[in-house]
Amino acid sequence: MRFSGWKVLSEGLTGNRGWSPHWREPEPRQDYDVVIIGGGGHGLSTAYYLAKEHGLTNIAVLEKNYIGGGNVGRNTTIVRANYFLPGNSEFYSHALKLWEGLEEDLNYNVMHSQRGLINLFHSDGQRDAFARRGNAMINQGDDAELLDREGVRQYLPYLDFDNGRFPIYGGLLHRRGGTARHDAVAWGYARGADQRGVHLIQNCEVTGIDIENGRVRGVQTTRGAIRARKVGIVVAGRSGQVAAMAGLRLPIESHVLQAFVTEGLKPVIDHVVSFGMGHFYISQSDKGGLVFGGDLDFYASYAQRGNLPMVEHVMEAGMTLMPMIGKARVLRSWGGIMDMTPDGSPIIDKTGVDGLYIDCGWCYGGFKAVPASGHCFAHLIATDRPHGAATRFRLDRFRTGHGLMDEEGTGAQHNLH
Ligand SMILES: Cc1cc2nc3c(=O)[nH]c(=O)nc-3n(C[C@H](O)[C@H](O)[C@H](O)COP(=O)(O)OP(=O)(O)OC[C@H]3O[C@@H](n4cnc5c(N)ncnc54)[C@H](O)[C@@H]3O)c2cc1C
């Protein structure tokens, strides 16, 4: 079934009886060419590109809960390509280009909205840092414009420009940045993978990884043993636990990140606004809710809920930046488990076990990476060679100290960056 304007119109006129489920619910086979552990954004996009670009279709994605229940459906949906360091810069640039063609590619409305992202700065030093970042983005082929204070006021007149502690000096505008509907991204990739023959197995937890003579043979699951020639681990906040099943100890800490949404309001915020000094970022959803978040809860945890001190901190930061927000009522809040690397940059690599691959360490920025992560991980699994856009995401950089990418403010201890 293909989606089109004509299909929506004809279904609307004939009682909406012709829609079919987005994906099947197959029973697991005993044997696959590739098993992907984790049905989040990265696992689903990996399966999709394995099938679409490498012709592999005997693939299963094993998800312990339901598709879209992890971080892919819990994030604040910001999509951008404004990373600074070589390695990250070209990877996120690759990701944004894939985003820009994603809806046509998937034949699915993921509500990708390039409404523009503005990163505010509040001192001369911060302006210099953003000017450098903007130059790096332009050198990479992406867009960046340095706005002065009046330039920011033109777009965001409701901010507190003369705040005593954080007066606004200006902002870095990234016009191609924006948002996408997070769970639609999961559903779109799931549907695309299913259409190409991939088995999406929900409620199937991997409990063990079978290894013989240094080579992966398959996995143990709550629905029985499954053999596989290749296995990819893509489980975000659970990366440490699942990798431990293969005897691997990862340089990952799992932390909680919370998000908040208010009641629906009339359109008031038409960009994504990021206030790094207070660690606060906000956009407005298509339904009108203000969607915002802040810093990690500062303790390691596997609980998908946060704690009150960070709630208070985020609300204070919001009030500092835009006092008008105080009138809005918070409707919901939730948490997700972040896979934080020490340098704030991800890992897409082979492990020491033949046929076992890992994709993790997305910190709190992995939603925007979903298309490129799947694209590059699929390339690695299919060819055993890293994709050109992800050559620096090596696992052993934490053991050797070579090639660390200390992307400011994104590692597990960002107060130390
Ligand atoms: C509050 C919040 C805000 C965020 N905001 C942004 C943002 O604005 N922009 C951005 O780019 N990123 C953001 N992120 C980060 C982004 O959501 C994550 O980096 C990304 O979604 C992680 O990859 P994933 O989608 O594959 O993870 P997930 O959706 O968590 O997928 C991993 C899956 O693995 C499954 N799994 C785990 N263990 C097993 C097992 N043993 N067997 C089988 N399955 C298993 C889990 O159930 C889960 O479904 C945010 C995250 C949170 C929580």
PDBQT file of the ligand as one rigid body, heavy atoms in Angstrom, charges set to zero:
ROOT
HETATM    1  C1  LIG A 501      14.053  13.212  26.657  1.00  0.00    +0.000 C 
HETATM    2  C2  LIG A 501      14.925  13.001  25.466  1.00  0.00    +0.000 A 
HETATM    3  C3  LIG A 501      15.135  14.028  24.575  1.00  0.00    +0.000 A 
HETATM    4  C4  LIG A 501      15.952  13.827  23.466  1.00  0.00    +0.000 A 
HETATM    5  N1  LIG A 501      16.035  14.825  22.540  1.00  0.00    +0.000 NA
HETATM    6  C5  LIG A 501      16.725  14.620  21.384  1.00  0.00    +0.000 A 
HETATM    7  C6  LIG A 501      16.697  15.603  20.368  1.00  0.00    +0.000 A 
HETATM    8  O1  LIG A 501      16.005  16.620  20.480  1.00  0.00    +0.000 OA
HETATM    9  N2  LIG A 501      17.422  15.382  19.239  1.00  0.00    +0.000 N 
HETATM   10  C7  LIG A 501      18.181  14.257  19.081  1.00  0.00    +0.000 A 
HETATM   11  O2  LIG A 501      18.855  14.131  18.060  1.00  0.00    +0.000 OA
HETATM   12  N3  LIG A 501      18.184  13.264  20.018  1.00  0.00    +0.000 NA
HETATM   13  C8  LIG A 501      17.461  13.419  21.164  1.00  0.00    +0.000 A 
HETATM   14  N4  LIG A 501      17.422  12.432  22.120  1.00  0.00    +0.000 N 
HETATM   15  C9  LIG A 501      18.253  11.237  21.939  1.00  0.00    +0.000 C 
HETATM   16  C10 LIG A 501      17.639  10.187  21.030  1.00  0.00    +0.000 C 
HETATM   17  O3  LIG A 501      16.281   9.988  21.326  1.00  0.00    +0.000 OA
HETATM   18  C11 LIG A 501      18.415   8.865  21.201  1.00  0.00    +0.000 C 
HETATM   19  O4  LIG A 501      19.810   9.092  21.073  1.00  0.00    +0.000 OA
HETATM   20  C12 LIG A 501      18.042   7.822  20.144  1.00  0.00    +0.000 C 
HETATM   21  O5  LIG A 501      16.644   7.726  20.002  1.00  0.00    +0.000 OA
HETATM   22  C13 LIG A 501      18.615   6.474  20.547  1.00  0.00    +0.000 C 
HETATM   23  O6  LIG A 501      18.522   5.518  19.540  1.00  0.00    +0.000 OA
HETATM   24  P1  LIG A 501      17.231   4.546  19.298  1.00  0.00    +0.000 P 
HETATM   25  O7  LIG A 501      16.159   5.357  18.691  1.00  0.00    +0.000 OA
HETATM   26  O8  LIG A 501      17.675   3.402  18.529  1.00  0.00    +0.000 OA
HETATM   27  O9  LIG A 501      16.893   4.167  20.813  1.00  0.00    +0.000 OA
HETATM   28  P2  LIG A 501      15.628   3.373  21.405  1.00  0.00    +0.000 P 
HETATM   29  O10 LIG A 501      14.362   3.851  20.792  1.00  0.00    +0.000 OA
HETATM   30  O11 LIG A 501      15.756   3.459  22.896  1.00  0.00    +0.000 OA
HETATM   31  O12 LIG A 501      15.879   1.898  20.883  1.00  0.00    +0.000 OA
HETATM   32  C14 LIG A 501      16.587   0.895  21.567  1.00  0.00    +0.000 C 
HETATM   33  C15 LIG A 501      15.655  -0.272  21.672  1.00  0.00    +0.000 C 
HETATM   34  O13 LIG A 501      16.364  -1.402  22.152  1.00  0.00    +0.000 OA
HETATM   35  C16 LIG A 501      15.444  -2.184  22.887  1.00  0.00    +0.000 C 
HETATM   36  N5  LIG A 501      16.171  -3.151  23.722  1.00  0.00    +0.000 N 
HETATM   37  C17 LIG A 501      16.958  -2.898  24.785  1.00  0.00    +0.000 A 
HETATM   38  N6  LIG A 501      17.436  -4.028  25.296  1.00  0.00    +0.000 NA
HETATM   39  C18 LIG A 501      16.961  -5.046  24.522  1.00  0.00    +0.000 A 
HETATM   40  C19 LIG A 501      17.106  -6.454  24.546  1.00  0.00    +0.000 A 
HETATM   41  N7  LIG A 501      17.832  -7.052  25.476  1.00  0.00    +0.000 N 
HETATM   42  N8  LIG A 501      16.458  -7.173  23.594  1.00  0.00    +0.000 NA
HETATM   43  C20 LIG A 501      15.700  -6.586  22.639  1.00  0.00    +0.000 A 
HETATM   44  N9  LIG A 501      15.537  -5.240  22.588  1.00  0.00    +0.000 NA
HETATM   45  C21 LIG A 501      16.154  -4.484  23.515  1.00  0.00    +0.000 A 
HETATM   46  C22 LIG A 501      14.683  -1.153  23.687  1.00  0.00    +0.000 C 
HETATM   47  O14 LIG A 501      13.446  -1.650  24.179  1.00  0.00    +0.000 OA
HETATM   48  C23 LIG A 501      14.515  -0.018  22.671  1.00  0.00    +0.000 C 
HETATM   49  O15 LIG A 501      13.274  -0.085  21.997  1.00  0.00    +0.000 OA
HETATM   50  C24 LIG A 501      16.603  12.590  23.257  1.00  0.00    +0.000 A 
HETATM   51  C25 LIG A 501      16.375  11.543  24.151  1.00  0.00    +0.000 A 
HETATM   52  C26 LIG A 501      15.517  11.729  25.244  1.00  0.00    +0.000 A 
HETATM   53  C27 LIG A 501      15.243  10.600  26.175  1.00  0.00    +0.000 C 
ENDROOT
TORSDOF 0
